[in-house]
Amino acid sequence: MTDTLAPTTSAVVQERRVVTAIPGPKSQALHERRLKVVPVGVTAALPVYIERAHGAILVDVDGNQFIDLGAGIGVTTIGHTDDAVVAGATEQLEKLTHTLFTITPYEGYVRVAEYLAAHTPGDFAKKTVLVNSGAEAVENGVKIARKYTGRNGVAVLEHAYHGRTNLTMAMNFKASPYSLGFGPFAGDVYRAPNSYPYHDGLSGADAAARTISYLEKTVGAADLACLVVEPIQGEGGFQVPADGYLPALQAWCTANGIVFIADEIQSGMARTGKYFASEHFGLVPDMVLSAKGIAGGLPLAGVTGRAEIMDSAQPGGLGGTFGGNPVSAAAAIAVFEQIEQKNLLAEAVRIENALKGALLELQKKYPVIGDVRGIGAMIAIELVQPGTHEPNAAAVSAISAFAAQKGVLLLTAGTYGNVLRFLPSLAISNELIAEAVGVIDEAFASL
């Protein structure tokens, strides 16, 4: 607690500023308090304690200002403390904070469902259930698919990440740290090879044939309720599949009565220059899962699917105490409005042009950068041992640590910890991108 009021978010100047060591003395003191009361399983990638934020800048308790290239792992997509989101949530706080939609409903939930029906791919009738988190959306998507098909099997892809609940831990590819020692896990989950162009070199058709063959041999199409796919994998390292791969999987699912579920928790909500990344691949999923950026930083997630699939659940079979909370719903409505009013889809394209181009220039200078990939404001670089495709996790750790000391927040990813992922908010300027890339250039030079 401080004895003076914190400045308003509008006082956060959009600039990088380092005024203490990183972490500073106040952050260090808070971290000592944290270690006494928060379990070590709740890690801190960078133990600087944030006091306020706005746009693309985080301000810690010591007054350091960081260029944020992570956006809360893709949550504050339209910018930290967006004025419209804050206003919408504040207005709703003064009116109604909770009733439970399944007891006494309210308009905000319906409005969010209308937006999702309008902006998820496909011109068929759709319905949505709102929940609290991405993992909860995955759980509900799977259970609805099982109910609709009368089947149990769940297919996922290599390098996938879907959450930390019991079912989603079973669906993840990477065990440590997400599921190590936390079993037993939910059954009937089957993992198939995916499309990873940088490593497998396969065409989309060949990669899809490999995935389909594996699933048909190991489980059988007749026993699969759903195939859950991240159109662009998140934690797996922003892998963009080869052309034709995802449509081929969707066609196979449709032919075999399997529900095709697009996990758009990280890639959706204008992140890639489309409302949902599925649109880049010509996908029309049976079900789309959204979360993260949907409510501008407030907890909300959605499961949107074909009406006949969603209606297969019996009355009372879907819901939850806080799902579709009025304040979160109001924030989500503001997010949809801002995407439209500010043409934020175009801003994602602008960011791709500025950031990806700059990273490709770095790749020419530093052979440790094996691959630059991604779409919109969802870009990654994979670091390797020069001249090979062997993972170089040590370089990723060194780069992210160097950047942090200079006031640039980077996220890591990848099954082997050798990917730097860039998830800036759509509010970031080209000037801040250039400044951040300049720091990253220094970091590579320091290797």
C-alpha positions in Angstrom: 0.0 0.0 0.0 1.2 3.5 -0.7 0.2 6.7 1.1 -0.5 8.6 -2.1 -2.8 7.9 -5.0 -1.2 6.3 -8.0 -1.1 8.3 -11.2 -3.9 7.6 -13.7 -3.1 5.3 -16.5 -3.1 8.2 -18.9 0.1 9.4 -17.1 2.0 6.4 -18.4 4.2 7.9 -21.1 4.7 5.4 -23.9 8.5 5.1 -23.5 11.1 2.7 -22.1 12.7 3.9 -18.9 15.2 2.1 -16.6 15.9 4.0 -13.4 17.1 1.2 -11.0 18.7 -2.2 -11.2 16.3 -4.9 -12.6 14.7 -5.9 -10.3 14.8 -2.8 -8.2 14.8 -2.6 -4.4 11.0 -2.3 -4.0 10.5 -5.3 -6.3 13.1 -7.3 -4.4 11.4 -6.5 -1.1 8.0 -7.6 -2.5 9.6 -10.8 -3.9 10.9 -11.7 -0.4 7.3 -11.3 0.9 6.1 -13.4 -2.0 8.4 -16.3 -1.3 7.0 -16.6 2.2 3.3 -17.0 1.2 3.2 -18.1 -2.5 4.2 -21.6 -3.5 7.3 -22.1 -5.7 5.0 -23.7 -8.3 3.7 -20.3 -9.1 6.9 -19.0 -10.8 8.0 -15.5 -11.7 9.6 -15.3 -15.1 10.8 -11.8 -14.2 10.4 -10.8 -10.5 9.6 -7.1 -11.2 6.3 -6.1 -9.6 4.0 -4.1 -11.8 2.2 -1.1 -10.3 0.4 0.2 -13.4 0.3 -0.1 -17.2 -1.2 1.5 -20.2 -0.9 0.8 -23.9 2.3 -1.1 -24.5 4.1 0.0 -21.4 4.4 -1.7 -17.9 5.5 0.4 -14.9 7.0 -1.4 -11.9 7.0 -0.3 -8.3 10.4 1.2 -8.7 9.4 3.4 -11.6 11.0 1.3 -14.4 9.1 1.3 -17.6 9.2 -1.8 -19.8 8.2 -2.2 -23.4 5.8 -5.1 -23.1 6.1 -7.7 -25.9 4.0 -10.3 -24.1 0.7 -8.6 -23.2 0.1 -11.0 -20.3 0.7 -13.8 -22.8 -1.7 -12.4 -25.3 -4.4 -11.1 -22.9 -4.2 -7.3 -23.2 -4.3 -7.5 -27.0 -5.9 -4.1 -27.5 -3.6 -2.5 -25.0 -3.2 -2.3 -21.2 -6.0 -0.4 -19.4 -7.7 0.5 -22.7 -9.9 3.5 -21.9 -13.0 2.0 -23.4 -12.5 -1.3 -21.6 -11.9 0.5 -18.3 -15.0 2.7 -18.8 -17.2 -0.2 -19.7 -16.1 -2.3 -16.8 -16.4 0.6 -14.4 -19.9 1.5 -15.5 -20.9 -2.1 -15.1 -19.4 -2.4 -11.6 -21.7 0.4 -10.5 -24.8 -1.4 -11.8 -24.4 -5.1 -11.3 -21.4 -7.4 -10.4 -23.1 -10.8 -10.2 -26.3 -12.7 -10.3 -25.3 -16.0 -12.0 -26.6 -16.0 -15.6 -28.2 -19.4 -15.2 -30.4 -18.1 -12.4 -31.3 -14.5 -13.4 -29.7 -13.6 -16.7 -28.6 -10.2 -18.1 -28.0 -8.6 -21.5 -24.1 -8.5 -21.5 -23.8 -12.3 -21.7 -26.2 -12.3 -24.7 -24.3 -9.5 -26.4 -21.0 -11.2 -26.1 -22.5 -14.4 -27.5 -23.9 -12.3 -30.4 -20.5 -10.9 -31.2 -18.9 -14.3 -31.1 -21.6 -15.7 -33.4 -21.0 -12.9 -35.8 -17.2 -13.0 -35.9 -16.2 -16.7 -35.6 -15.9 -18.4 -39.0 -19.0 -19.8 -40.7 -22.4 -18.4 -41.7 -24.4 -21.1 -39.9 -26.4 -20.8 -36.6 -24.0 -20.7 -33.6 -24.4 -20.6 -29.9 -22.0 -19.8 -27.1 -21.4 -20.7 -23.4 -19.2 -18.3 -21.5 -16.8 -19.6 -18.8 -13.8 -18.2 -16.9 -10.6 -19.4 -18.5 -9.0 -21.0 -21.6 -8.6 -24.3 -19.9 -12.3 -24.3 -18.8 -13.2 -23.5 -22.4 -11.3 -26.5 -23.6 -12.9 -28.8 -20.9 -16.4 -27.6 -22.0 -15.6 -27.9 -25.7 -14.5 -31.5 -25.2 -17.5 -32.5 -23.1 -19.9 -31.0 -25.5 -18.3 -32.8 -28.4 -18.5 -36.1 -26.4 -22.1 -35.5 -25.7 -22.9 -34.7 -29.3 -21.1 -37.6 -30.9 -21.6 -40.2 -28.2 -17.9 -41.0 -28.4 -15.0 -40.6 -25.9 -11.8 -40.1 -27.9 -10.0 -36.8 -28.0 -7.3 -36.2 -30.5 -4.6 -33.5 -30.1 -1.4 -32.6 -31.9 2.3 -32.7 -30.9 3.6 -29.5 -29.3 0.1 -28.5 -28.2 -0.7 -26.7 -25.1 -4.3 -26.5 -23.7 -4.1 -25.8 -20.0 -3.4 -26.9 -16.5 -6.6 -28.8 -15.5 -6.7 -32.5 -15.3 -8.0 -33.1 -18.8 -6.0 -30.3 -20.4 -2.8 -31.5 -18.8 -3.4 -34.8 -20.5 -3.9 -32.9 -23.8 -0.6 -31.0 -23.5 2.5 -32.3 -25.3 5.1 -31.0 -22.9 5.0 -32.7 -19.5 7.5 -30.5 -17.5 6.5 -28.3 -15.8 2.8 -28.5 -16.6 1.9 -32.0 -15.6 5.0 -33.6 -14.0 3.9 -35.5 -10.9 0.3 -34.4 -11.1 -1.3 -37.6 -12.4 -3.2 -39.7 -12.9 -4.7 -37.9 -15.9 -7.9 -38.1 -17.9 -7.9 -41.0 -20.5 -8.9 -41.3 -24.1 -6.6 -38.6 -25.3 -4.5 -39.4 -28.4 -1.6 -37.3 -29.6 -0.7 -37.2 -33.3 2.1 -35.7 -35.4 1.5 -32.1 -36.5 2.8 -29.9 -39.3 6.1 -28.2 -38.3 7.5 -26.9 -41.6 10.9 -25.7 -40.2 11.7 -29.2 -39.0 9.7 -31.7 -41.0 9.8 -30.1 -44.4 6.5 -31.7 -45.4 3.8 -30.2 -47.6 0.5 -29.6 -46.0 -1.0 -32.5 -47.8 1.8 -34.9 -46.7 1.7 -33.7 -43.1 -2.1 -34.1 -43.0 -1.8 -37.6 -44.4 0.7 -38.5 -41.7 -1.6 -37.1 -38.9 -4.7 -38.8 -40.3 -2.9 -42.1 -40.8 -1.6 -42.1 -37.2 -5.0 -41.4 -35.8 -6.8 -44.0 -37.9 -4.2 -46.6 -36.9 -3.9 -45.8 -33.2 -7.5 -45.0 -32.2 -9.8 -45.2 -35.2 -12.0 -42.4 -36.5 -15.2 -44.1 -35.3 -14.0 -43.7 -31.7 -13.0 -40.0 -31.9 -15.4 -37.3 -30.5 -13.2 -34.4 -31.5 -9.9 -33.1 -32.8 -8.6 -30.1 -30.9 -6.2 -27.9 -32.8 -4.4 -24.6 -32.2 -4.4 -23.0 -35.7 -1.1 -21.4 -34.7 0.4 -23.2 -31.7 1.1 -21.0 -28.8 3.3 -22.5 -26.1 4.6 -24.9 -28.8 6.4 -22.0 -30.4 4.0 -20.2 -32.8 4.2 -23.0 -35.4 2.4 -22.0 -38.5 1.3 -25.2 -40.4 2.0 -25.8 -44.0 -0.6 -24.7 -46.5 -3.4 -27.1 -46.8 -2.7 -29.0 -43.6 -5.6 -27.7 -41.5 -8.3 -27.8 -44.2 -7.3 -31.5 -44.9 -7.8 -32.3 -41.2 -11.1 -30.5 -41.2 -12.3 -32.4 -44.2 -11.3 -35.7 -42.6 -13.2 -34.8 -39.4 -16.3 -33.8 -41.3 -16.3 -37.0 -43.3 -16.0 -39.1 -40.1 -18.4 -37.2 -37.8 -15.6 -35.8 -35.7 -16.0 -32.4 -34.1 -13.2 -30.1 -35.3 -12.4 -27.7 -32.5 -10.2 -24.7 -33.0 -8.4 -23.6 -29.8 -8.1 -19.9 -30.6 -7.4 -19.0 -27.0 -4.1 -17.3 -27.9 -4.4 -16.8 -31.6 -7.9 -15.3 -31.6 -9.5 -11.8 -31.0 -7.7 -9.8 -33.7 -4.2 -11.1 -32.7 -3.3 -12.2 -36.3 -5.0 -9.5 -38.4 -8.2 -11.5 -38.5 -10.8 -12.0 -35.7 -9.6 -15.6 -35.6 -6.5 -17.2 -37.0 -8.6 -20.0 -38.6 -9.6 -17.5 -41.3 -6.0 -17.4 -42.6 -6.3 -21.1 -43.5 -9.8 -21.2 -44.9 -11.0 -23.1 -41.8 -14.6 -23.2 -40.7 -14.4 -25.1 -37.4 -17.4 -26.8 -35.8 -16.4 -25.1 -32.5 -14.1 -22.2 -31.6 -12.6 -21.6 -28.2 -11.8 -18.0 -27.2 -10.2 -16.5 -24.1 -7.2 -14.4 -23.2 -7.7 -11.2 -25.3 -11.5 -11.4 -25.3 -12.1 -9.1 -22.3 -9.1 -6.8 -22.2 -7.5 -8.3 -19.1 -10.6 -9.5 -17.2 -11.3 -13.3 -16.8 -13.6 -14.6 -19.6 -13.7 -17.4 -22.1 -16.1 -18.7 -24.6 -17.1 -21.9 -26.4 -18.8 -21.1 -29.6 -20.1 -23.8 -31.9 -22.7 -25.0 -34.4 -26.1 -24.6 -32.7 -26.9 -28.3 -33.1 -23.7 -29.3 -31.4 -24.0 -26.8 -28.6 -27.7 -27.7 -28.0 -26.8 -31.4 -27.4 -26.0 -30.7 -23.8 -29.0 -31.1 -21.5 -30.5 -28.2 -19.5 -28.2 -27.6 -16.6 -25.3 -29.4 -18.1 -23.4 -26.2 -19.0 -22.5 -23.2 -16.8 -20.7 -22.2 -13.7 -20.9 -19.7 -10.9 -18.8 -16.9 -12.5 -19.0 -17.8 -16.2 -19.9 -14.7 -18.2 -19.7 -12.4 -15.2 -21.4 -9.1 -16.0 -18.2 -7.0 -15.5 -16.1 -9.3 -17.7 -18.9 -9.3 -20.3 -19.0 -5.5 -20.3 -15.2 -5.4 -20.9 -15.5 -7.9 -23.7 -18.2 -5.8 -25.4 -15.8 -2.9 -25.3 -13.1 -5.0 -26.8 -15.2 -6.0 -29.8 -16.3 -2.3 -30.2 -12.7 -1.1 -30.2 -11.6 -3.7 -32.7 -14.2 -2.3 -35.1 -13.9 1.4 -34.3 -10.1 1.5 -34.3 -9.7 -1.0 -37.2 -7.4 -3.1 -35.0 -7.2 -5.9 -37.6 -5.2 -3.5 -39.7 -3.0 -2.6 -36.7 -2.0 -6.3 -36.4 -0.9 -6.3 -40.0 1.1 -3.1 -39.4 2.8 -4.8 -36.5 3.6 -7.8 -38.5 5.2 -5.7 -41.2 7.3 -3.7 -38.7 8.3 -6.6 -36.4 8.7 -9.5 -38.7 10.7 -7.4 -41.2 13.1 -6.3 -38.4 13.5 -9.8 -37.1 14.3 -11.1 -40.6 17.1 -8.5 -40.8 18.4 -9.8 -37.5 18.4 -13.3 -38.9 20.7 -12.2 -41.6 23.2 -11.0 -39.0 22.9 -13.8 -36.5 23.0 -17.5 -37.6 21.7 -18.5 -34.2 18.3 -17.4 -35.5 17.1 -20.5 -37.4 13.5 -19.4 -38.2 11.3 -16.4 -38.2 7.6 -17.1 -38.4 4.1 -16.0 -37.4 1.2 -13.9 -38.5 0.1 -10.5 -37.4 1.1 -9.6 -33.8 2.0 -13.2 -33.2 5.6 -13.6 -34.3 8.4 -15.9 -33.1 12.0 -16.7 -33.7 13.5 -20.1 -33.1 17.1 -20.2 -31.9 19.3 -23.0 -32.9 23.0 -24.1 -32.8 24.3 -22.3 -35.9 24.3 -24.4 -39.0 21.9 -26.9 -37.5 18.3 -27.3 -36.4 19.4 -28.3 -32.9 17.6 -26.3 -30.1 19.5 -23.5 -28.4 17.6 -22.8 -25.2 20.6 -21.2 -23.6 20.6 -18.4 -26.1 16.9 -17.8 -25.5 17.5 -17.5 -21.8 20.4 -15.1 -22.3 18.5 -12.9 -24.8 15.4 -12.6 -22.6 17.6 -11.8 -19.5 19.6 -9.2 -21.4 16.4 -7.5 -22.7 14.8 -7.4 -19.3 17.8 -5.5 -17.9 17.3 -3.0 -20.7 13.6 -2.6 -20.1 12.1 -4.9 -22.7 9.9 -7.8 -21.6 10.1 -10.9 -23.8 8.4 -14.3 -23.6 9.9 -17.7 -24.2 8.2 -20.7 -25.7 8.7 -24.0 -27.5 8.8 -27.6 -26.5 12.6 -27.3 -26.1 12.6 -23.8 -24.7 14.4 -22.4 -27.7 11.7 -19.9 -29.1 11.3 -16.2 -28.3 7.6 -15.3 -28.9 6.4 -11.8 -29.6 2.8 -10.9 -28.5 2.8 -7.1 -28.3 -0.5 -5.3 -27.9 -2.1 -3.8 -31.0 -1.5 -0.4 -29.3 2.3 -0.6 -29.7 3.8 2.0 -32.0 6.4 1.3 -34.7 8.8 3.4 -32.8 8.5 1.2 -29.7 8.9 -1.9 -31.9 12.1 -0.5 -33.5 13.5 0.4 -30.0 12.7 -3.0 -28.7 14.3 -4.7 -31.7 17.4 -2.5 -31.2 17.7 -3.9 -27.6 17.3 -7.4 -28.9 20.0 -6.7 -31.5 22.3 -5.7 -28.7 21.4 -8.9 -26.9 22.3 -11.1 -29.8 25.6 -9.2 -30.2 26.4 -9.8 -26.6 26.2 -13.6 -27.1 
